[in-house]
């Protein structure tokens, strides 16, 4: 019986050893799985952080691109406006310089002529004046005609003030001493005027 008991004890020991070894293996497997899961979690966390960072950077760059595109569009619009204005007002300096010549020609035309030579000279001045007016029209240079209009300091320069006559409203232009001119919507020279009180 000893042998049977010994056998049973040995079988029990072997069973216990097997169970212990299986338990040890299972514990080791569980530990390995836990370590692997922890590593996977760390890897996932590491992956998430760069992805979020890249997404945030992408948003910042997209906003910057939109701002730069808007800035470029504004610059193009401003540049186009400046080019348009440069073409529109290209003759401003020349026209301003010619205004004195026009004034002198108008004074010459107002002079009395008694001789045939003076009449011929006056005829030549009239032709020159006509050509200048045609050129001014072609360049969109317009005379300011303010008589009877309300005084506007943007277009008129008040030289003196006179009492209003019957039918004249106060603050209106009574007389023009020197013509004013406009190039498109820009004033080349304001008209020198006398204003009603």
FENFEN-V494509 format. One record per helix or strand of 2 or more residues. SS is the DSSP state (alpha for helix, beta for strand). FROM is the first residue (numbers start at 1). LEN is the number of residues. If there is no record, write none. Layout:
BEGIN
ss = <SS;SS>
from = <FROM;FROM>
len = <LEN;LEN>
END
This chain:
BEGIN
ss = <alpha;alpha;alpha;beta;beta;beta;beta;beta;beta>
from = <2;92;116;141;156;172;180;186;191>
len = <87;19;23;4;7;7;4;4;6>
END
